[in-house]
């Protein structure tokens, strides 16, 4: 399995989906894009497109997650969680494939 979406992260996604009045067919797309301090960055976005030739689809705690096969190579085993504290809040990525990460937490090197 390419990724895992924690229950806490799924609840945060559902909250945003509701606030943005997204439809029931809306998917959470998790992907890796070039850039950032360490070479690659994580990208989360809502999407309504799923192509079984290039995407894998997962279901976590009532949230449909889509990962393209290229990103899946870098995300294999990654847990997406949601952190909410006094000093910061947002999605976090625990990626066992990252050999170097940036202080911002959204950039990595594989």
C-alpha positions in Angstrom: 0.0 0.0 0.0 1.4 3.4 -1.0 0.1 5.5 1.9 -1.9 5.5 5.1 -4.3 8.3 6.0 -4.7 8.5 9.8 -8.1 8.9 11.4 -7.2 12.4 12.6 -6.1 13.4 9.1 -9.3 11.9 7.6 -11.4 13.9 10.0 -9.5 17.1 9.0 -10.1 16.3 5.3 -13.8 15.8 6.0 -14.0 19.1 7.8 -12.5 21.0 4.9 -14.7 19.1 2.4 -17.7 20.2 4.3 -16.5 23.8 4.6 -15.8 24.0 0.8 -19.1 22.3 0.0 -17.4 19.6 -2.1 -19.5 16.8 -3.5 -19.5 13.2 -2.3 -17.4 12.2 -5.4 -14.5 14.4 -4.3 -11.2 12.6 -3.8 -8.1 13.6 -1.9 -5.2 13.4 -4.2 -1.8 12.9 -2.6 1.2 13.4 -4.9 4.9 14.2 -5.0 6.0 17.2 -7.0 9.5 18.5 -7.8 10.7 21.5 -5.8 11.1 22.5 -2.2 14.2 22.8 -0.1 15.1 19.2 -0.4 14.1 18.3 -4.0 10.6 17.0 -3.7 7.4 18.3 -2.0 4.2 16.8 -0.9 1.0 18.0 -2.5 -2.5 17.5 -1.2 -5.5 18.6 -3.3 -9.1 17.8 -4.0 -9.8 16.1 -7.3 -12.8 14.5 -9.1 -10.7 12.7 -11.6 -9.6 9.0 -11.2 -7.9 7.1 -14.0 -7.3 3.4 -13.0 -4.5 3.2 -15.6 -2.3 5.7 -13.8 -3.9 6.0 -10.3 -4.4 3.8 -7.3 -7.4 4.5 -5.1 -7.7 3.8 -1.3 -10.3 4.3 1.3 -9.4 5.5 4.8 -12.0 6.4 7.5 -14.6 7.4 4.9 -12.1 9.4 2.7 -11.2 8.3 -0.8 -7.5 8.9 -1.5 -5.9 8.8 -4.9 -2.2 8.4 -5.6 -0.7 8.4 -9.1 1.7 5.6 -9.8 4.8 7.8 -10.1 4.2 9.4 -6.7 3.5 6.0 -5.2 7.1 5.1 -5.7 8.1 7.9 -3.3 5.2 7.5 -0.9 5.2 3.8 -0.3 4.7 3.3 3.4 4.1 7.0 4.1 1.6 7.9 6.9 -0.3 11.2 6.4 -1.4 12.5 9.8 -2.8 15.8 11.1 -1.2 17.7 13.9 -2.9 20.4 15.9 -1.0 22.2 18.6 -0.5 25.6 20.0 2.6 26.4 17.9 1.3 25.0 14.6 -1.3 22.8 12.9 -1.5 21.0 9.6 -0.9 17.8 7.8 2.3 15.8 8.5 4.1 13.1 6.5 6.0 10.3 8.0 7.8 8.9 4.9 10.2 6.0 5.4 11.7 6.6 2.0 12.9 10.1 2.8 16.7 10.3 3.3 16.6 14.0 4.1 13.8 16.3 5.1 13.4 20.0 5.4 12.5 21.9 8.6 9.2 22.9 7.1 8.1 19.2 6.9 6.7 19.4 3.4 9.9 18.9 1.5 12.1 15.7 1.3 14.8 13.9 -0.6 14.6 10.3 -1.5 
